[in-house]
Amino acid sequence: MDSGMINKIEKAKRYAAETDRIQFRSFQVTFRGDNSTHEVTFDNGAWSCDCHFFKQRGVCSHTMALERILGTMVPVVTPTTAEEG
C-alpha cells in the first residue's frame, strides 16, 4: 500500500471520530419497529415518520432513536408546532 493511501485511511479514521464535522441535510430510512416497519425522513431540519404517534405528536420513538444514533450530525428538533395544535 502506498503512503498516499495510508494517509487517506488515517484521515478517514480521524474524520469518523470527529462527527461534529458532519451535518445531515436530508435522508430517508426504513425503520423496523416492534409492531410495523416505518418510513422516516429528515429534510432540512424537519423529521417525518409515517407512524400514528408521529402524526399526533410530531415526534416518535423512531425519530428519537435516530436522533440518539446520529447525535450532533442532525440538529435536535423540538415539536412545538405539533404540541400546540
Secondary structure, DSSP 4 states (H G I P E B T S, - for coil): --HHHHHHHHHHHHHHH-GGG----EEEEEEE-SS-EEEEEEETTEEEE-SHHHHHHS--HHHHHHHHHHGGGS-----HHHHH-
